């Protein structure tokens, strides 16, 4: 079954988009000046390969998570609607400027090469608000919430449309740039032609987030927080733990190491998703 382009976004997609649109609304005219840093509305989790430290892109800024504490990087209040790690100390993000920063309401694609201390605009300022980003095979992929397009770029400046099917999240195979998986209202879908077309994966549960580790292990989470893993998108998916809270983001680093966000905290698993523990003391 081919996943076609539809006008209505279903419950699964809405479960992802509505909280993020709410975060957009909160951002307009909101100032965090003088307020304590809040790790809320987590939109992306990444692991810096330079030192193994976990970072979370949120509505209130980029947070570094270590030793049970979350500290806001550079004390910058900015809405990171999309966030991913491209290399040691190299981050890519999208979203909205913080109070007093000026510029278009959507920053397009921005990049940091100093672990989030400073950022520069690369492309699509005012034209893209990427709610999902991934860097793989020397290419950046982004799901533009402003148009519904899945876009790709080899130079981070010029972009081509990969797909306009209504998807909530996606991930790219570490072994093959033409193979992608995406969460849709009908269920998990797989592409073998670079995202031009998708076929539903009947063996997979309906999921809201999906992530593909470099070692080939996949992880996904359902709208009600149940984590699943698989060795191939068409294999049987194994049920793992249930997250304690509403899922907000998911990243798998390896077959044993999985990170998820729920209710404003990042949870870590070191046993392949069987158990999760909060990374930030509360």
Secondary structure, 3 states (H helix, E strand, C coil): CECCCCCCCCHHHHHHHHHHHHHHHHHCCCCCCCCCCCCCCEEEEEECCCCCCEEEEECCEEEEEECCEEEEHHHCCCEEEEEEEEECCEEEEEEECCCCCCCCCCCCEEEECCCCCCCEEEECCCCCCEEEEEEECCEEEEEECCCCEEEEECCCCCCEEEECCCCCEEEECCCCCCCEEEEECCEEEEECCCCCCCEECCCCCCCCEEEECCCCCEEEECCCCEEEEECCCCCCCEEEEECCCCEEEEEECCCCCEEEEECCEEEEECCCCCCCEECCCC
